[in-house]
Amino acid sequence: MGKLLANGCSHMAGSESTTSVADLFAKHLDIDCVNLSHPGGGNHRILRSTIEYIEENGKPDFVLIGWTTQERFEFTWRGERADYTLDKHSDDTDLEKFYRYLDLNVCDFEIGKENTILYIFLLQQYLENNKIDYMFCNMYNAIPKGYQSNIWNLINLDKYYLHHTSLIEDAMKEYSEGWSETQHAVDPAIHQSMCDKLIEFVRRQHV
């Protein structure tokens, strides 16, 4: 049995839903799914944990990456790895204060976008150097049209679906209902629709 390795944030994890894009994609390919997606996780975490998993467990048959919103990053809190995402809250009073400091003084979408493009390129190179088939998409947020950078010009867009928009943003225009208060797709039909779009993109690339 083959293996699909998926990674992303809560949208690729299928939070608040009975299924996920990753599960449905693996089912279509008739292979097992290992989903490393983590709610609240950022793009650095996606890069890091994908490479760590492959180095520890060997090559999967296919890698599906759903990049997330760009202001997120990892940091250390009292010796433990933690994720920053905009307006995140904690019952820990000190950590709550630190989140508000990060909101005001550290969170930066422009730097986050530049870092995200670097992460995309690094993971692209790792997968291609190791001859691992893959596909990138944006689950939420995107690279603006007309954006110019030397690194972005090195991205293999033949392997990157919806680089100038995202699956969730497009699905919200298509489906007026089926969403939670946190903008998660709770209707399995929405996940199936997003998966069908990815499958069609992969099919065109392999014709």
Sequence and secondary structure as in RCSB ss.txt:
>XXXX:A:sequence
MGKLLANGCSHMAGSESTTSVADLFAKHLDIDCVNLSHPGGGNHRILRSTIEYIEENGKPDFVLIGWTTQERFEF
TWRGERADYTLDKHSDDTDLEKFYRYLDLNVCDFEIGKENTILYIFLLQQYLENNKIDYMFCNMYNAIPKGYQSN
IWNLINLDKYYLHHTSLIEDAMKEYSEGWSETQHAVDPAIHQSMCDKLIEFVRRQHV
>XXXX:A:secstr
  EEEEE SHHHHTTTSS  HHHHHHHHHT EEEE   TT  HHHHHHHHHHHHHHH   SEEEEEE  TT EEE
EETTEEEEE TT   SSHHHHHHHHHHHHHT  HHHHHHHHHHHHHHHHHHHHHTT  EEEEESS    TT   T
TGGGS GGGEETTTS HHHHHHHH SSSB TTS B SHHHHHHHHHHHHHHHHHHT 
